[in-house]
């Protein structure tokens, strides 16, 4: 297994790209005050009006794809921690379990205080499962990916079959949720999340098999040299680009068929193919020096991706919820896209400025201090 020392620039750039892209999905949830129908197609029966079409084009590019990319990047991070443990002779998962426990607790706080669609809790549990699979070696990784991947595919295809047979895929009315985020106080929103904990965490539980598979895929990609800037890395990324173009692109275009049948398959099955294409595309684009200013900014955002993820959701809450600037429900698609771009530009600037003064992002530094306290006991 190839050992890696130091930071790999492409990984940080991909993390930054994924984090800002994740907001491209969440921004519609904030802007529509928690109404998930705006990222689904179940309430549509005909062709799209212009405003809806613009929204769907953005969601086609980001919904599920950035989450898939971010999940793969977490798997890559797990592999880097594993390699570090092997180099230093430490037990595995050992202290890495504390990282995952802290990640889970960060997610719990983020869920309760900021946003009910937090992904960090799920990543904490996923990481614990994946860490023990990785300890079992390449063969166990391969078997686990086949078993878990097959299970996930069967579940999603069964849901697709039910939808095509006419089952109602609607999630119901979001009127009460919209009213809460429009008129309720921040404390009332916190109470709502805690009172409906299991209901609001259903997606996080549902995606654990997919997340485990993508974590392990990240491990495999790292070991195969996909992220290296050499001939092997370029050859591997060309394969990923083909997967993205010839499989991911046509499958994800099915999201433009209204009625809801392809909502879950697109997000939880088809999207990761396009995520792999994004890895290849970004890997190719960073070779062009004229874009170095952009790569440096994305690299900074990637280095403090946890801080950026939480920050963007806090900003979204302040801008759109009733206790903040109350923009929710008042902007058309172009206005929402403009807010997304504005927040992304601010985060690129903020991350770059912060890292000129400090070595770590604020949440990354807090986590490091917490781990230091734990390990010193």
C-alpha positions as a LaTeX table, in Angstrom:
\begin{tabular}{lrrr}
\hline
Residue & $x$ (\AA) & $y$ (\AA) & $z$ (\AA) \\
\hline
Unk1 & 0.00 & 0.00 & 0.00 \\
Unk2 & 1.40 & 3.36 & $-1.02$ \\
Unk3 & 2.14 & 5.71 & 1.85 \\
Unk4 & 1.36 & 9.43 & 1.65 \\
Unk5 & 3.00 & 12.18 & 3.66 \\
Unk6 & 1.93 & 15.80 & 3.81 \\
Unk7 & $-1.21$ & 17.32 & 2.33 \\
Unk8 & $-2.42$ & 16.41 & $-1.12$ \\
Unk9 & $-3.62$ & 19.61 & $-2.74$ \\
Unk10 & $-6.31$ & 18.00 & $-4.89$ \\
Unk11 & $-8.00$ & 16.58 & $-1.78$ \\
Unk12 & $-8.35$ & 20.00 & $-0.15$ \\
Unk13 & $-9.63$ & 21.51 & $-3.40$ \\
Unk14 & $-12.22$ & 18.74 & $-3.75$ \\
Unk15 & $-13.33$ & 19.20 & $-0.14$ \\
Unk16 & $-13.77$ & 22.93 & $-0.68$ \\
Unk17 & $-15.68$ & 22.31 & $-3.92$ \\
Unk18 & $-17.92$ & 19.74 & $-2.20$ \\
Unk19 & $-18.68$ & 21.95 & 0.80 \\
Unk20 & $-19.72$ & 24.95 & $-1.29$ \\
Unk21 & $-21.65$ & 22.66 & $-3.60$ \\
Unk22 & $-23.51$ & 21.09 & $-0.65$ \\
Unk23 & $-24.90$ & 24.53 & 0.09 \\
Unk24 & $-26.23$ & 24.49 & $-3.48$ \\
Unk25 & $-28.73$ & 21.87 & $-2.29$ \\
Unk26 & $-29.34$ & 23.16 & 1.25 \\
Unk27 & $-29.93$ & 26.73 & 0.08 \\
Unk28 & $-33.30$ & 25.70 & $-1.40$ \\
Unk29 & $-34.35$ & 24.18 & 1.92 \\
Unk30 & $-33.44$ & 27.37 & 3.75 \\
Unk31 & $-35.02$ & 29.61 & 1.11 \\
Unk32 & $-38.27$ & 27.64 & 1.16 \\
Unk33 & $-38.37$ & 27.43 & 4.97 \\
Unk34 & $-37.88$ & 23.69 & 5.30 \\
Unk35 & $-40.23$ & 22.68 & 2.48 \\
Unk36 & $-38.47$ & 19.65 & 0.96 \\
Unk37 & $-40.85$ & 19.56 & $-2.01$ \\
Unk38 & $-38.62$ & 22.19 & $-3.62$ \\
Unk39 & $-35.79$ & 19.67 & $-4.01$ \\
Unk40 & $-38.17$ & 16.90 & $-5.10$ \\
Unk41 & $-40.43$ & 16.39 & $-8.12$ \\
Unk42 & $-43.37$ & 14.53 & $-6.55$ \\
Unk43 & $-45.65$ & 17.60 & $-6.60$ \\
Unk44 & $-45.09$ & 18.20 & $-10.33$ \\
Unk45 & $-46.97$ & 16.39 & $-13.08$ \\
Unk46 & $-46.11$ & 18.40 & $-16.19$ \\
Unk47 & $-43.16$ & 20.21 & $-17.72$ \\
Unk48 & $-41.30$ & 22.83 & $-15.73$ \\
Unk49 & $-42.00$ & 26.54 & $-15.63$ \\
Unk50 & $-38.87$ & 28.65 & $-16.10$ \\
Unk51 & $-38.33$ & 29.33 & $-12.40$ \\
Unk52 & $-38.69$ & 25.64 & $-11.56$ \\
Unk53 & $-36.48$ & 24.62 & $-14.48$ \\
Unk54 & $-33.65$ & 26.90 & $-13.28$ \\
Unk55 & $-33.90$ & 25.35 & $-9.81$ \\
Unk56 & $-33.88$ & 21.83 & $-11.23$ \\
Unk57 & $-30.81$ & 22.54 & $-13.38$ \\
Unk58 & $-28.91$ & 23.58 & $-10.24$ \\
Unk59 & $-30.18$ & 20.54 & $-8.33$ \\
Unk60 & $-29.23$ & 18.30 & $-11.25$ \\
Unk61 & $-25.64$ & 19.51 & $-10.82$ \\
Unk62 & $-25.43$ & 19.39 & $-7.03$ \\
Unk63 & $-28.21$ & 17.42 & $-5.31$ \\
Unk64 & $-26.65$ & 14.22 & $-4.02$ \\
Unk65 & $-23.54$ & 14.72 & $-6.14$ \\
Unk66 & $-21.78$ & 17.02 & $-3.67$ \\
Unk67 & $-22.94$ & 14.92 & $-0.75$ \\
Unk68 & $-21.53$ & 11.85 & $-2.51$ \\
Unk69 & $-18.25$ & 13.66 & $-3.17$ \\
Unk70 & $-18.04$ & 14.85 & 0.43 \\
Unk71 & $-18.70$ & 11.31 & 1.69 \\
Unk72 & $-15.94$ & 9.93 & $-0.53$ \\
Unk73 & $-13.62$ & 12.64 & 0.82 \\
Unk74 & $-14.40$ & 11.55 & 4.38 \\
Unk75 & $-13.42$ & 8.04 & 3.37 \\
Unk76 & $-10.16$ & 9.40 & 1.97 \\
Unk77 & $-9.58$ & 11.17 & 5.28 \\
Unk78 & $-10.14$ & 7.90 & 7.13 \\
Unk79 & $-7.55$ & 6.20 & 4.92 \\
Unk80 & $-5.02$ & 8.97 & 5.59 \\
Unk81 & $-5.55$ & 8.54 & 9.33 \\
Unk82 & $-5.14$ & 4.78 & 8.92 \\
Unk83 & $-1.87$ & 5.23 & 7.01 \\
Unk84 & $-0.65$ & 7.60 & 9.71 \\
Unk85 & $-1.45$ & 5.05 & 12.41 \\
Unk86 & 0.41 & 2.33 & 10.47 \\
Unk87 & 3.48 & 4.56 & 10.00 \\
Unk88 & 3.65 & 5.43 & 13.69 \\
Unk89 & 2.88 & 1.92 & 14.96 \\
Unk90 & $-0.35$ & 2.94 & 16.71 \\
Unk91 & $-3.33$ & 0.64 & 17.14 \\
Unk92 & $-6.28$ & 1.06 & 14.78 \\
Unk93 & $-8.85$ & 2.47 & 15.13 \\
Unk94 & $-7.54$ & 3.42 & 18.56 \\
Unk95 & $-7.59$ & 7.19 & 19.09 \\
Unk96 & $-9.40$ & 7.68 & 15.78 \\
Unk97 & $-12.59$ & 6.55 & 17.52 \\
Unk98 & $-12.44$ & 9.72 & 19.60 \\
Unk99 & $-12.33$ & 11.76 & 16.39 \\
Unk100 & $-15.53$ & 10.04 & 15.28 \\
Unk101 & $-17.21$ & 10.46 & 18.67 \\
Unk102 & $-16.40$ & 14.18 & 18.61 \\
Unk103 & $-17.67$ & 14.36 & 15.00 \\
Unk104 & $-20.94$ & 12.75 & 16.12 \\
Unk105 & $-21.30$ & 15.23 & 18.99 \\
Unk106 & $-20.54$ & 18.15 & 16.68 \\
Unk107 & $-23.27$ & 16.85 & 14.41 \\
Unk108 & $-25.71$ & 16.54 & 17.30 \\
Unk109 & $-25.14$ & 20.15 & 18.28 \\
Unk110 & $-25.37$ & 21.25 & 14.64 \\
Unk111 & $-28.64$ & 19.32 & 14.25 \\
Unk112 & $-30.21$ & 20.79 & 17.37 \\
Unk113 & $-28.99$ & 24.37 & 17.13 \\
Unk114 & $-28.70$ & 25.02 & 13.38 \\
Unk115 & $-30.15$ & 22.56 & 10.86 \\
Unk116 & $-32.12$ & 19.32 & 11.04 \\
Unk117 & $-30.50$ & 17.86 & 7.92 \\
Unk118 & $-27.02$ & 17.61 & 9.45 \\
Unk119 & $-24.71$ & 14.99 & 7.91 \\
Unk120 & $-22.01$ & 14.89 & 10.58 \\
Unk121 & $-23.84$ & 12.52 & 12.94 \\
Unk122 & $-24.27$ & 9.99 & 10.16 \\
Unk123 & $-20.60$ & 10.37 & 9.21 \\
Unk124 & $-19.55$ & 9.72 & 12.80 \\
Unk125 & $-21.42$ & 6.39 & 12.88 \\
Unk126 & $-20.36$ & 5.52 & 9.34 \\
Unk127 & $-16.73$ & 6.16 & 10.20 \\
Unk128 & $-16.91$ & 3.80 & 13.17 \\
Unk129 & $-18.23$ & 0.99 & 10.96 \\
Unk130 & $-15.78$ & 1.70 & 8.14 \\
Unk131 & $-12.78$ & 1.93 & 10.49 \\
Unk132 & $-13.24$ & $-1.65$ & 11.68 \\
Unk133 & $-13.78$ & $-2.87$ & 8.11 \\
Unk134 & $-10.53$ & $-1.18$ & 7.04 \\
Unk135 & $-8.72$ & $-2.89$ & 9.91 \\
Unk136 & $-9.72$ & $-6.23$ & 8.35 \\
Unk137 & $-7.68$ & $-5.55$ & 5.20 \\
Unk138 & $-8.32$ & $-5.25$ & 1.47 \\
Unk139 & $-10.27$ & $-8.50$ & 1.21 \\
Unk140 & $-12.78$ & $-7.49$ & 3.89 \\
Unk141 & $-13.10$ & $-4.06$ & 2.28 \\
Unk142 & $-13.90$ & $-5.69$ & $-1.06$ \\
Unk143 & $-16.46$ & $-8.10$ & 0.43 \\
Unk144 & $-18.08$ & $-5.37$ & 2.53 \\
Unk145 & $-18.44$ & $-3.07$ & $-0.49$ \\
Unk146 & $-20.09$ & $-5.83$ & $-2.52$ \\
Unk147 & $-22.50$ & $-6.85$ & 0.25 \\
Unk148 & $-23.38$ & $-3.37$ & 1.49 \\
Unk149 & $-23.48$ & $-1.92$ & $-2.02$ \\
Unk150 & $-25.79$ & $-4.69$ & $-3.25$ \\
Unk151 & $-28.10$ & $-4.22$ & $-0.27$ \\
Unk152 & $-28.34$ & $-0.48$ & $-0.91$ \\
Unk153 & $-28.96$ & $-0.93$ & $-4.65$ \\
Unk154 & $-31.74$ & $-3.46$ & $-4.00$ \\
Unk155 & $-33.48$ & $-1.12$ & $-1.55$ \\
Unk156 & $-33.31$ & 1.87 & $-3.92$ \\
Unk157 & $-34.44$ & $-0.15$ & $-6.94$ \\
Unk158 & $-37.34$ & $-1.54$ & $-4.91$ \\
Unk159 & $-38.38$ & 2.02 & $-4.06$ \\
Unk160 & $-38.07$ & 2.96 & $-7.74$ \\
Unk161 & $-40.21$ & $-0.01$ & $-8.76$ \\
Unk162 & $-42.91$ & 0.93 & $-6.26$ \\
Unk163 & $-42.88$ & 4.50 & $-7.59$ \\
Unk164 & $-43.17$ & 3.36 & $-11.20$ \\
Unk165 & $-46.10$ & 1.14 & $-10.19$ \\
Unk166 & $-47.93$ & 4.20 & $-8.93$ \\
Unk167 & $-47.11$ & 4.38 & $-5.22$ \\
Unk168 & $-47.33$ & 7.86 & $-3.75$ \\
Unk169 & $-43.80$ & 9.22 & $-3.25$ \\
Unk170 & $-44.89$ & 12.51 & $-1.69$ \\
Unk171 & $-43.56$ & 13.37 & 1.77 \\
Unk172 & $-46.82$ & 15.12 & 2.66 \\
Unk173 & $-47.51$ & 18.71 & 3.63 \\
Unk174 & $-44.79$ & 20.98 & 4.99 \\
Unk175 & $-47.18$ & 23.81 & 5.96 \\
Unk176 & $-46.50$ & 23.50 & 9.70 \\
Unk177 & $-42.74$ & 23.40 & 9.17 \\
Unk178 & $-42.90$ & 26.46 & 6.91 \\
Unk179 & $-44.96$ & 28.33 & 9.51 \\
Unk180 & $-42.44$ & 27.42 & 12.23 \\
Unk181 & $-39.46$ & 28.72 & 10.27 \\
Unk182 & $-41.36$ & 31.76 & 9.10 \\
Unk183 & $-42.82$ & 32.87 & 12.43 \\
Unk184 & $-41.24$ & 30.77 & 15.16 \\
Unk185 & $-38.35$ & 31.83 & 17.37 \\
Unk186 & $-34.95$ & 30.18 & 17.23 \\
Unk187 & $-35.68$ & 28.44 & 20.54 \\
Unk188 & $-38.99$ & 27.06 & 19.20 \\
Unk189 & $-37.13$ & 25.67 & 16.19 \\
Unk190 & $-34.59$ & 23.98 & 18.48 \\
Unk191 & $-37.44$ & 22.47 & 20.50 \\
Unk192 & $-39.08$ & 21.20 & 17.29 \\
Unk193 & $-35.88$ & 19.44 & 16.18 \\
Unk194 & $-35.40$ & 17.77 & 19.55 \\
Unk195 & $-39.08$ & 16.77 & 19.85 \\
Unk196 & $-39.00$ & 15.15 & 16.39 \\
Unk197 & $-35.48$ & 13.74 & 16.68 \\
Unk198 & $-36.05$ & 10.27 & 15.19 \\
Unk199 & $-38.31$ & 11.54 & 12.43 \\
Unk200 & $-35.80$ & 14.19 & 11.37 \\
Unk201 & $-32.86$ & 11.77 & 11.63 \\
Unk202 & $-34.53$ & 9.15 & 9.40 \\
Unk203 & $-32.48$ & 10.12 & 6.33 \\
Unk204 & $-29.23$ & 10.00 & 8.29 \\
Unk205 & $-30.02$ & 6.42 & 9.31 \\
Unk206 & $-31.28$ & 5.42 & 5.87 \\
Unk207 & $-28.07$ & 6.53 & 4.12 \\
Unk208 & $-25.63$ & 4.70 & 6.43 \\
Unk209 & $-25.21$ & 1.72 & 4.02 \\
Unk210 & $-24.53$ & 4.10 & 1.13 \\
Unk211 & $-22.17$ & 6.14 & 3.28 \\
Unk212 & $-20.23$ & 3.05 & 4.38 \\
Unk213 & $-19.86$ & 2.04 & 0.73 \\
Unk214 & $-18.67$ & 5.53 & $-0.27$ \\
Unk215 & $-16.27$ & 5.74 & 2.69 \\
Unk216 & $-14.73$ & 2.45 & 1.59 \\
Unk217 & $-14.71$ & 3.67 & $-2.01$ \\
Unk218 & $-12.72$ & 6.69 & $-0.83$ \\
Unk219 & $-10.26$ & 4.31 & 0.83 \\
Unk220 & $-9.93$ & 2.29 & $-2.38$ \\
Unk221 & $-9.52$ & 5.40 & $-4.54$ \\
Unk222 & $-6.80$ & 6.69 & $-2.24$ \\
Unk223 & $-4.93$ & 3.40 & $-2.34$ \\
Unk224 & $-5.18$ & 3.19 & $-6.13$ \\
Unk225 & $-3.48$ & 6.57 & $-6.52$ \\
Unk226 & $-6.46$ & 8.47 & $-8.01$ \\
Unk227 & $-5.50$ & 11.72 & $-6.27$ \\
Unk228 & $-1.80$ & 11.66 & $-7.18$ \\
Unk229 & $-0.58$ & 14.11 & $-9.81$ \\
Unk230 & 1.29 & 11.50 & $-11.83$ \\
Unk231 & 0.63 & 9.26 & $-14.84$ \\
Unk232 & $-1.16$ & 6.61 & $-12.81$ \\
Unk233 & $-3.39$ & 9.21 & $-11.16$ \\
Unk234 & $-4.25$ & 10.73 & $-14.52$ \\
Unk235 & $-5.04$ & 7.32 & $-15.97$ \\
Unk236 & $-7.28$ & 6.46 & $-13.02$ \\
Unk237 & $-9.11$ & 9.78 & $-13.25$ \\
Unk238 & $-9.81$ & 9.23 & $-16.95$ \\
Unk239 & $-11.71$ & 6.07 & $-15.97$ \\
Unk240 & $-13.71$ & 8.05 & $-13.42$ \\
Unk241 & $-14.51$ & 10.72 & $-16.03$ \\
Unk242 & $-15.96$ & 8.04 & $-18.31$ \\
Unk243 & $-18.11$ & 6.75 & $-15.46$ \\
Unk244 & $-19.37$ & 10.26 & $-14.84$ \\
Unk245 & $-20.06$ & 11.07 & $-18.49$ \\
Unk246 & $-21.46$ & 7.81 & $-19.79$ \\
Unk247 & $-23.26$ & 6.49 & $-16.70$ \\
Unk248 & $-23.69$ & 9.35 & $-14.22$ \\
Unk249 & $-24.83$ & 12.02 & $-16.66$ \\
Unk250 & $-27.65$ & 10.11 & $-18.40$ \\
Unk251 & $-28.92$ & 8.52 & $-15.17$ \\
Unk252 & $-29.06$ & 11.85 & $-13.36$ \\
Unk253 & $-30.92$ & 13.46 & $-16.26$ \\
Unk254 & $-33.87$ & 11.30 & $-15.19$ \\
Unk255 & $-34.46$ & 13.83 & $-12.41$ \\
Unk256 & $-36.11$ & 16.07 & $-15.00$ \\
Unk257 & $-38.97$ & 13.57 & $-15.27$ \\
Unk258 & $-41.55$ & 14.95 & $-12.80$ \\
Unk259 & $-43.69$ & 12.81 & $-10.55$ \\
Unk260 & $-41.18$ & 11.79 & $-7.88$ \\
Unk261 & $-40.25$ & 8.32 & $-9.16$ \\
Unk262 & $-36.58$ & 9.21 & $-9.72$ \\
Unk263 & $-36.08$ & 11.53 & $-6.72$ \\
Unk264 & $-34.58$ & 8.95 & $-4.36$ \\
Unk265 & $-32.69$ & 6.92 & $-7.02$ \\
Unk266 & $-31.10$ & 10.08 & $-8.39$ \\
Unk267 & $-29.94$ & 11.29 & $-4.97$ \\
Unk268 & $-28.94$ & 7.99 & $-3.42$ \\
Unk269 & $-27.88$ & 5.79 & $-6.34$ \\
Unk270 & $-27.17$ & 7.74 & $-9.53$ \\
Unk271 & $-25.54$ & 10.83 & $-7.98$ \\
Unk272 & $-22.27$ & 9.18 & $-6.81$ \\
Unk273 & $-21.41$ & 8.29 & $-10.44$ \\
Unk274 & $-21.42$ & 11.99 & $-11.23$ \\
Unk275 & $-19.44$ & 12.64 & $-8.03$ \\
Unk276 & $-16.67$ & 10.47 & $-9.47$ \\
Unk277 & $-16.81$ & 12.49 & $-12.67$ \\
Unk278 & $-16.34$ & 15.67 & $-10.64$ \\
Unk279 & $-13.19$ & 14.21 & $-9.08$ \\
Unk280 & $-11.79$ & 13.58 & $-12.55$ \\
Unk281 & $-12.88$ & 16.97 & $-13.88$ \\
Unk282 & $-11.37$ & 18.95 & $-11.01$ \\
Unk283 & $-8.23$ & 16.79 & $-11.17$ \\
Unk284 & $-7.85$ & 17.78 & $-14.82$ \\
Unk285 & $-8.69$ & 21.45 & $-14.35$ \\
Unk286 & $-6.14$ & 22.12 & $-11.61$ \\
Unk287 & $-3.42$ & 21.50 & $-14.17$ \\
Unk288 & $-4.24$ & 24.86 & $-15.77$ \\
Unk289 & $-2.14$ & 27.56 & $-14.02$ \\
Unk290 & $-4.43$ & 30.44 & $-15.04$ \\
Unk291 & $-7.02$ & 29.11 & $-12.55$ \\
Unk292 & $-4.55$ & 28.97 & $-9.66$ \\
Unk293 & $-6.29$ & 31.83 & $-7.83$ \\
Unk294 & $-9.50$ & 29.76 & $-7.71$ \\
Unk295 & $-7.74$ & 26.57 & $-6.63$ \\
Unk296 & $-6.00$ & 28.45 & $-3.80$ \\
Unk297 & $-9.35$ & 29.73 & $-2.54$ \\
Unk298 & $-11.01$ & 26.30 & $-2.76$ \\
Unk299 & $-7.96$ & 24.77 & $-1.09$ \\
Unk300 & $-8.39$ & 27.11 & 1.89 \\
Unk301 & $-12.09$ & 26.28 & 2.14 \\
Unk302 & $-11.21$ & 22.59 & 2.01 \\
Unk303 & $-8.67$ & 22.91 & 4.80 \\
Unk304 & $-11.40$ & 24.25 & 7.10 \\
Unk305 & $-14.32$ & 22.38 & 5.54 \\
Unk306 & $-15.98$ & 21.61 & 8.89 \\
Unk307 & $-16.00$ & 25.28 & 9.88 \\
Unk308 & $-17.30$ & 26.28 & 6.45 \\
Unk309 & $-20.06$ & 23.66 & 6.53 \\
Unk310 & $-21.42$ & 24.83 & 9.87 \\
Unk311 & $-20.89$ & 28.50 & 9.03 \\
Unk312 & $-22.82$ & 28.36 & 5.75 \\
Unk313 & $-25.81$ & 26.79 & 7.51 \\
Unk314 & $-25.75$ & 29.42 & 10.25 \\
Unk315 & $-25.67$ & 32.13 & 7.59 \\
Unk316 & $-28.54$ & 30.45 & 5.73 \\
Unk317 & $-30.60$ & 30.35 & 8.93 \\
Unk318 & $-29.98$ & 34.02 & 9.68 \\
Unk319 & $-30.82$ & 35.13 & 6.16 \\
Unk320 & $-33.99$ & 33.12 & 5.58 \\
Unk321 & $-35.68$ & 32.31 & 8.90 \\
Unk322 & $-38.22$ & 34.61 & 10.51 \\
Unk323 & $-36.05$ & 35.44 & 13.53 \\
Unk324 & $-33.34$ & 36.66 & 11.14 \\
Unk325 & $-33.70$ & 38.64 & 7.91 \\
Unk326 & $-36.84$ & 36.64 & 6.97 \\
Unk327 & $-36.04$ & 36.20 & 3.27 \\
Unk328 & $-37.63$ & 32.74 & 3.24 \\
Unk329 & $-40.30$ & 32.31 & 0.58 \\
Unk330 & $-39.61$ & 35.74 & $-0.93$ \\
Unk331 & $-36.95$ & 35.02 & $-3.56$ \\
Unk332 & $-37.23$ & 33.43 & $-6.99$ \\
Unk333 & $-34.71$ & 30.88 & $-8.22$ \\
Unk334 & $-32.26$ & 33.46 & $-9.57$ \\
Unk335 & $-32.36$ & 35.32 & $-6.25$ \\
Unk336 & $-31.70$ & 32.10 & $-4.32$ \\
Unk337 & $-28.80$ & 31.23 & $-6.63$ \\
Unk338 & $-27.39$ & 34.73 & $-6.09$ \\
Unk339 & $-27.50$ & 34.20 & $-2.31$ \\
Unk340 & $-25.75$ & 30.83 & $-2.71$ \\
Unk341 & $-23.00$ & 32.42 & $-4.81$ \\
Unk342 & $-22.72$ & 35.30 & $-2.34$ \\
Unk343 & $-22.31$ & 33.01 & 0.67 \\
Unk344 & $-19.79$ & 30.88 & $-1.27$ \\
Unk345 & $-17.70$ & 33.92 & $-2.24$ \\
Unk346 & $-17.74$ & 35.13 & 1.36 \\
Unk347 & $-16.60$ & 31.72 & 2.60 \\
Unk348 & $-13.80$ & 31.56 & 0.05 \\
Unk349 & $-12.58$ & 34.96 & 1.21 \\
Unk350 & $-13.07$ & 34.16 & 4.89 \\
Unk351 & $-11.24$ & 30.83 & 4.75 \\
Unk352 & $-8.32$ & 32.37 & 2.88 \\
Unk353 & $-8.09$ & 35.31 & 5.30 \\
Unk354 & $-8.45$ & 33.09 & 8.38 \\
Unk355 & $-5.70$ & 30.69 & 7.33 \\
Unk356 & $-3.31$ & 33.56 & 6.76 \\
Unk357 & $-3.62$ & 34.25 & 10.49 \\
Unk358 & $-4.18$ & 30.78 & 11.94 \\
Unk359 & $-3.09$ & 27.25 & 11.07 \\
Unk360 & $-6.56$ & 25.71 & 11.51 \\
Unk361 & $-10.17$ & 26.74 & 11.10 \\
Unk362 & $-12.06$ & 27.60 & 14.32 \\
Unk363 & $-13.90$ & 24.28 & 14.59 \\
Unk364 & $-10.86$ & 22.31 & 13.47 \\
Unk365 & $-8.82$ & 24.01 & 16.19 \\
Unk366 & $-11.50$ & 23.31 & 18.82 \\
Unk367 & $-11.55$ & 19.65 & 17.81 \\
Unk368 & $-7.75$ & 19.43 & 18.02 \\
Unk369 & $-7.80$ & 20.91 & 21.52 \\
Unk370 & $-10.54$ & 18.48 & 22.60 \\
Unk371 & $-8.54$ & 15.53 & 21.25 \\
Unk372 & $-5.45$ & 16.84 & 23.01 \\
Unk373 & $-7.29$ & 16.95 & 26.34 \\
Unk374 & $-8.63$ & 13.41 & 25.83 \\
Unk375 & $-5.26$ & 11.97 & 24.85 \\
Unk376 & $-3.46$ & 13.64 & 27.76 \\
Unk377 & $-5.63$ & 11.85 & 30.31 \\
\hline
\end{tabular}
